[in-house]
Amino acid sequence: MIIHLLPIVRRVLGPAVFFITAALLAADGPDRLTFCSYNLKNWLTMDRFDMQTYKTLPAAPKPEDERVRVVKILAAIKPDILGVCEIGTADDLADLQKRLKAAGIDLPHTELAHGGDVTRRLALLSRLPIKARNSQTDLKYQIGTLELPFQRGILDVTIAITPTFDLHFVGVHLKSMREITEADQAQMRRNEARLLRKHLDSIFTKEPGARILAYGDINEHRNEPAIGEIMGSPRTSDTAMQDVWLKDKDGEVWTHFWDAADTYSRLDYCFTSRLLRPHIDFSRCFIYSARDFDKASDHRPLVIKISPEPILKKDDAP
């Protein structure tokens, strides 16, 4: 479409305006890769409470209207690579993949990962082939004498963005804020964050200067210890992970809405390794915003634009 429009613009508006218009039309050209992180809110089979009948529906899939709305949102974002939380089986992943393809988003390459919880899994769908897989499904930690599993594990794939640009995508979904009797939920998240940090360090050990994008539903506020565990220190180190601070079109940073308490929180994050940050087009990264986002999920998607060529010098990155 752009190619066909440019000759018309040149004839009608003249050379100066042509070059300005061409730059605007090509500003988000094919060199920008779109990554999206999204908690789908139970795209799986489970017992569900029907608010209309006030009855529990046993073994029910995610409602059709919610699935349709998820796909509509993703069709607007047009991700090249999509990382999701709260998806179920391989059949659920195939269902999402099929619906996206019908909406014009063809993501043929996939990874499905889990931890101790085999109901709510992590998944990644990609337009580009997956070069390597290193997902962790059997991680454990101790709280006192109690041994606990990393509930959703760590999804880890490497994708060759170009022949000379490998990018590690590391997805997580840390323990929810729901209280349980077995252990303190905040301590559980901090231990899972430590295991994530240990995994990131293992990547840096094998590949100094690795470009890593860690993402997902962290279920934690920005000032809590779990976030510090993931980011590491010192901040200037090449192994530190730095927060990509996203906003929506109104300048809001919240990613999750809890309707029972009427609270808005930032619980979803993207972290980049220091050597990846110059490749992030911060001016085009955002939190997807729509009035009826909650018809799809209680979370809003995060959108990251990545360039194979550096956009900013390391010292200039936010």
C-alpha positions as CSV (number, residue, x, y, z in Angstrom):
1,M,0.0,0.0,0.0
2,I,2.8,2.4,0.9
3,I,4.7,1.7,-2.4
4,H,1.5,2.5,-4.4
5,L,0.8,5.7,-2.5
6,L,4.2,7.3,-2.7
7,P,4.2,8.2,-6.4
8,I,0.8,9.9,-6.0
9,V,2.1,11.9,-3.0
10,R,5.1,13.0,-5.0
11,R,3.0,14.3,-7.9
12,V,0.3,16.0,-5.9
13,L,2.2,17.5,-3.0
14,G,5.7,18.1,-4.3
15,P,9.1,16.8,-3.4
16,A,9.4,18.4,0.1
17,V,6.1,17.1,1.4
18,F,6.7,13.8,-0.4
19,F,9.8,13.1,1.7
20,I,8.1,14.0,5.0
21,T,5.1,11.8,4.1
22,A,7.3,8.9,3.0
23,A,9.2,9.1,6.3
24,L,6.0,8.9,8.3
25,L,4.5,6.1,6.3
26,A,7.7,4.1,6.6
27,A,8.4,5.0,10.3
28,D,7.2,1.6,11.5
29,G,8.6,-0.3,8.6
30,P,9.5,-4.0,8.2
31,D,12.8,-3.5,10.2
32,R,10.8,-3.1,13.4
33,L,9.8,-6.4,15.1
34,T,6.6,-6.3,17.3
35,F,6.7,-8.3,20.5
36,C,3.6,-8.6,22.7
37,S,3.3,-10.0,26.2
38,Y,-0.2,-10.9,27.3
39,N,-1.9,-12.7,30.2
40,L,-4.9,-14.3,28.4
41,K,-6.9,-14.9,31.6
42,N,-7.6,-18.7,31.6
43,W,-7.6,-19.7,28.0
44,L,-8.1,-23.2,29.2
45,T,-10.7,-25.7,30.5
46,M,-11.7,-25.2,34.2
47,D,-14.7,-24.8,36.5
48,R,-16.2,-21.4,35.9
49,F,-18.8,-19.4,37.8
50,D,-21.6,-18.1,35.5
51,M,-22.6,-14.6,36.6
52,Q,-25.9,-14.8,34.8
53,T,-27.1,-18.1,36.2
54,Y,-25.1,-17.9,39.5
55,K,-24.1,-21.5,38.9
56,T,-20.7,-23.2,38.5
57,L,-20.0,-24.6,35.0
58,P,-17.8,-27.6,35.3
59,A,-14.9,-28.2,32.9
60,A,-15.8,-25.1,30.8
61,P,-13.5,-23.5,28.2
62,K,-12.8,-19.8,28.1
63,P,-16.1,-18.1,27.0
64,E,-16.3,-17.6,23.2
65,D,-16.9,-13.9,23.5
66,E,-13.7,-13.5,25.5
67,R,-11.7,-15.5,23.0
68,V,-13.0,-13.5,20.1
69,R,-12.1,-10.2,21.9
70,V,-8.6,-11.5,22.7
71,V,-8.0,-12.2,19.0
72,K,-9.4,-8.8,18.0
73,I,-7.0,-7.1,20.3
74,L,-4.0,-9.1,19.0
75,A,-5.1,-8.5,15.4
76,A,-4.9,-4.7,16.2
77,I,-1.4,-5.2,17.7
78,K,-0.1,-7.5,14.9
79,P,2.7,-9.2,16.9
80,D,5.5,-11.0,15.1
81,I,6.2,-12.8,18.4
82,L,3.6,-13.3,21.1
83,G,4.3,-14.4,24.7
84,V,1.3,-15.4,26.7
85,C,0.4,-16.5,30.3
86,E,-2.6,-18.6,31.4
87,I,-3.0,-20.9,28.4
88,G,-3.9,-24.6,28.9
89,T,-3.0,-27.6,26.8
90,A,-1.4,-27.9,23.3
91,D,-5.0,-28.0,21.9
92,D,-5.7,-24.6,23.6
93,L,-2.5,-23.2,22.0
94,A,-3.5,-24.6,18.6
95,D,-7.0,-23.0,19.0
96,L,-5.4,-19.6,19.7
97,Q,-2.9,-20.1,16.8
98,K,-5.8,-21.0,14.4
99,R,-7.9,-18.1,15.4
100,L,-5.0,-15.7,15.0
101,K,-4.2,-17.0,11.5
102,A,-7.8,-16.5,10.5
103,A,-7.4,-12.9,11.6
104,G,-4.3,-12.4,9.5
105,I,-1.7,-13.1,12.2
106,D,0.3,-16.2,11.1
107,L,2.6,-17.4,14.0
108,P,3.5,-21.0,13.0
109,H,6.4,-21.6,15.5
110,T,5.5,-22.3,19.1
111,E,6.8,-23.2,22.5
112,L,4.6,-24.5,25.4
113,A,6.1,-24.6,28.9
114,H,4.9,-25.2,32.5
115,G,6.1,-25.7,36.0
116,G,4.5,-27.4,39.0
117,D,1.1,-26.1,37.8
118,V,0.3,-28.0,34.6
119,T,-3.1,-26.3,34.3
120,R,-1.9,-22.7,33.5
121,R,1.0,-22.8,31.1
122,L,3.2,-20.3,29.3
123,A,3.4,-20.2,25.6
124,L,5.2,-18.3,22.8
125,L,4.1,-18.0,19.2
126,S,6.4,-16.7,16.6
127,R,6.5,-15.7,12.9
128,L,10.2,-16.5,12.9
129,P,11.6,-19.9,13.5
130,I,12.8,-20.9,17.0
131,K,16.5,-21.5,17.0
132,A,16.9,-23.0,20.4
133,R,14.7,-24.1,23.3
134,N,15.7,-24.1,27.0
135,S,12.5,-23.9,29.0
136,Q,12.6,-25.0,32.7
137,T,9.8,-27.1,34.0
138,D,11.2,-28.8,37.1
139,L,12.6,-25.9,39.2
140,K,12.1,-26.1,43.0
141,Y,13.0,-23.9,46.1
142,Q,12.9,-24.1,49.8
143,I,11.0,-22.0,52.4
144,G,12.1,-23.4,55.7
145,T,11.7,-27.1,55.5
146,L,9.1,-26.9,52.8
147,E,10.1,-27.7,49.2
148,L,7.9,-26.0,46.6
149,P,7.8,-26.0,42.8
150,F,8.2,-23.0,40.6
151,Q,4.6,-23.0,39.7
152,R,4.6,-22.0,36.0
153,G,8.3,-22.6,35.3
154,I,10.4,-20.5,32.8
155,L,9.8,-20.4,29.1
156,D,13.1,-19.8,27.3
157,V,13.6,-19.8,23.5
158,T,16.1,-18.2,21.2
159,I,15.1,-16.6,17.9
160,A,17.4,-15.4,15.2
161,I,16.1,-12.0,14.4
162,T,18.8,-11.8,11.7
163,P,21.8,-14.1,11.0
164,T,23.9,-12.0,13.4
165,F,21.2,-11.1,16.0
166,D,20.0,-13.8,18.4
167,L,17.4,-12.7,20.9
168,H,16.5,-14.7,24.0
169,F,12.8,-14.5,25.0
170,V,12.3,-15.5,28.7
171,G,8.7,-15.7,29.9
172,V,7.4,-16.2,33.4
173,H,4.2,-16.0,35.4
174,L,5.1,-15.7,39.1
175,K,2.9,-16.8,42.0
176,S,-0.4,-14.9,42.3
177,M,-1.1,-12.6,45.2
178,R,-3.8,-15.0,46.4
179,E,-3.0,-16.2,50.0
180,I,-2.5,-19.9,50.5
181,T,-2.1,-22.0,53.7
182,E,1.2,-23.7,52.6
183,A,3.4,-20.6,52.5
184,D,3.6,-16.8,52.3
185,Q,2.7,-15.8,48.8
186,A,5.2,-12.9,48.7
187,Q,8.0,-15.2,49.8
188,M,7.0,-17.6,47.1
189,R,7.2,-14.9,44.4
190,R,10.6,-13.8,45.7
191,N,12.0,-17.3,45.5
192,E,10.6,-17.7,42.0
193,A,12.2,-14.4,41.1
194,R,15.5,-15.7,42.4
195,L,15.2,-18.8,40.3
196,L,14.5,-16.6,37.2
197,R,17.6,-14.4,38.1
198,K,19.7,-17.6,38.4
199,H,18.5,-18.7,35.0
200,L,19.3,-15.3,33.4
201,D,22.8,-15.5,34.9
202,S,23.3,-18.9,33.3
203,I,22.5,-17.4,29.9
204,F,25.0,-14.6,30.5
205,T,27.6,-17.1,31.6
206,K,27.2,-19.2,28.4
207,E,26.8,-16.1,26.2
208,P,28.5,-13.0,27.5
209,G,26.7,-10.0,26.1
210,A,23.5,-11.9,25.4
211,R,20.5,-10.0,24.3
212,I,17.6,-11.0,26.6
213,L,14.0,-9.9,26.8
214,A,12.4,-11.2,30.0
215,Y,8.6,-10.7,30.3
216,G,5.4,-11.8,31.8
217,D,3.0,-11.4,34.7
218,I,5.2,-10.8,37.7
219,N,2.3,-10.3,40.1
220,E,4.3,-7.7,42.0
221,H,4.6,-4.0,42.5
222,R,7.6,-2.1,41.3
223,N,9.0,-1.4,44.8
224,E,8.9,-5.0,46.0
225,P,12.0,-7.2,46.5
226,A,11.0,-9.7,43.7
227,I,11.5,-7.0,41.1
228,G,15.0,-6.2,42.5
229,E,15.9,-9.9,42.4
230,I,15.0,-10.1,38.7
231,M,16.9,-6.9,37.7
232,G,20.0,-7.7,39.7
233,S,22.8,-5.3,40.5
234,P,24.7,-3.2,39.8
235,R,22.4,-1.4,37.3
236,T,25.3,-0.6,34.9
237,S,26.4,-4.2,34.6
238,D,26.0,-6.0,31.3
239,T,24.1,-8.7,33.2
240,A,21.6,-6.3,34.8
241,M,18.0,-6.4,33.6
242,Q,16.4,-3.1,33.1
243,D,12.7,-2.3,33.3
244,V,11.0,-1.1,30.1
245,W,8.7,1.5,31.6
246,L,5.6,1.4,29.4
247,K,2.5,3.7,29.3
248,D,-0.8,3.7,27.5
249,K,-2.1,6.5,25.2
250,D,-3.2,8.4,28.3
251,G,0.1,8.1,30.1
252,E,-1.2,5.4,32.5
253,V,1.1,2.6,33.6
254,W,-1.3,0.0,35.1
255,T,-1.6,-3.4,33.4
256,H,-4.2,-5.2,35.6
257,F,-7.7,-4.4,36.8
258,W,-9.2,-6.3,39.8
259,D,-12.9,-5.6,39.6
260,A,-13.8,-7.0,43.0
261,A,-11.6,-4.4,44.7
262,D,-11.8,-1.8,41.9
263,T,-8.0,-1.5,41.9
264,Y,-5.6,-0.8,39.0
265,S,-2.1,-2.1,39.3
266,R,1.1,-2.6,37.3
267,L,1.8,-6.3,37.5
268,D,3.1,-7.1,34.0
269,Y,6.6,-6.2,33.0
270,C,9.3,-6.4,30.3
271,F,12.9,-6.4,31.3
272,T,15.8,-6.0,28.8
273,S,19.5,-6.9,29.1
274,R,21.7,-3.8,28.9
275,L,23.0,-4.7,25.4
276,L,19.4,-5.1,24.1
277,R,18.2,-1.7,25.2
278,P,19.8,0.2,22.2
279,H,17.6,-2.0,19.9
280,I,14.3,-1.0,21.7
281,D,12.3,1.7,19.9
282,F,11.0,3.2,23.1
283,S,9.0,5.9,21.3
284,R,6.8,3.1,19.8
285,C,6.5,0.8,22.8
286,F,3.2,0.9,24.7
287,I,0.5,-0.7,26.9
288,Y,-2.4,-1.5,24.6
289,S,-5.5,0.5,25.7
290,A,-9.2,-0.1,24.8
291,R,-12.4,0.7,26.7
292,D,-13.5,-2.9,26.6
293,F,-10.1,-4.6,27.3
294,D,-11.7,-6.4,30.3
295,K,-14.1,-8.3,27.9
296,A,-11.0,-10.3,26.9
297,S,-8.8,-10.4,30.1
298,D,-8.2,-8.7,33.3
299,H,-4.7,-7.8,32.0
300,R,-3.7,-5.4,29.2
301,P,-1.1,-6.4,26.6
302,L,2.5,-5.0,26.6
303,V,3.9,-4.1,23.2
304,I,7.6,-3.8,22.5
305,K,9.2,-2.7,19.2
306,I,12.6,-4.1,18.4
307,S,15.1,-3.1,15.7
308,P,17.9,-5.3,14.5
309,E,20.0,-2.2,14.2
310,P,20.8,0.0,17.3
311,I,18.4,3.0,17.6
312,L,20.1,4.6,20.6
313,K,23.5,4.5,22.0
314,K,23.7,2.5,25.2
315,D,24.3,5.6,27.3
316,D,21.3,7.4,25.7
317,A,18.7,4.7,26.5
318,P,16.1,5.6,29.1
